C-alpha cells in the first residue's frame, strides 16, 4: 500500500511536468552553408557566380595564423625526425619486455609520439581556421590556402604515423 501511495503521485507529477515542455524552442536542423560546402551533402549550386575573394595577404591576421601553424608543424616534424634514429636503433633488436633496453625503447617511442602530438595540434589549429572561415564566407579564397596548408601538415602526420607504426611494432608487450 505504501508503494502505491508513492507511485501514483509520482506518475501524476511526471505527466503534469511533461506539459511544461516547449515545442518551438528547438534549433533548426536545416543545413548551414558550411555544411553544404564541406559536408557529405551535395554542394548547392549558386544562382549567380560568386565574386572571388582576394587571396590572403601574408601579413594579415589569418595569414599569420596559417604561417604559425605550418611553422609549428615543421618544428614538431623536425623534432620527430631527430628522435627517429634513436628510436629505430633502440627497437631494432626487439628487446625483451620489461628489460632495460625495452624501457629505453619505450621512452624513445614516447618522445616520437609527443612530437607527433604537436604536429597534430597544428593540424587541429588549421581545421579550426578552416571551419571559422567556411562559416564566415563559404566562397572565401582563404579556404584554398588553408586547405593547402592542411594538406601539407596532413602529409607530415602520415609520414610520422607510418614511422611510428613500424618502430612501435617492433616492441613486444
CORURKA-V958418 format. One record per pair of residues at least 12 apart in sequence whose ideal C-beta (glycine too) atoms are under 8 Angstrom apart, sorted by the first residue. I is the first residue (numbers start at 1). J is the second residue. Records with the same first field share a line. If there is no record, write none. Layout:
# CORURKA-V958418
I->J + J
This chain:
# CORURKA-V958418
32->135
33->134 + 135 + 138
34->131 + 134 + 135 + 138
36->138
37->134 + 138 + 143
38->130 + 134
46->139
50->139
52->139 + 141
53->137 + 139 + 140 + 141 + 142
54->141
55->141 + 142 + 145
56->141 + 142 + 145
62->129 + 133 + 142 + 146
63->145
65->125 + 129
66->126 + 129 + 145 + 146 + 149
68->125
69->122 + 123 + 125 + 126 + 129 + 149 + 153
70->122 + 149 + 152 + 153
72->118 + 121 + 122 + 125
73->118 + 119 + 122 + 123 + 152 + 153 + 156
74->156
75->118
76->115 + 116 + 118 + 119 + 121 + 122
77->115 + 119 + 156 + 159 + 160
79->115 + 118
80->112 + 115 + 116 + 119 + 160 + 163
83->108 + 111 + 112 + 115
84->112 + 163 + 167
86->108
87->105 + 108 + 109 + 111 + 112 + 167
88->167
90->104 + 105 + 108
91->105 + 108 + 109 + 167 + 168 + 170 + 171
92->170
94->170 + 171 + 172
95->171
96->172
97->172 + 173
102->171 + 172
105->170 + 171
106->171
109->164 + 167 + 168 + 171
112->160 + 163 + 164 + 167
113->164
115->160
116->157 + 160 + 161 + 164
119->153 + 156 + 157 + 160
120->157
122->153
123->150 + 153 + 154 + 157
126->146 + 149 + 150 + 153
127->150
129->146
130->143 + 146 + 147 + 150
133->146
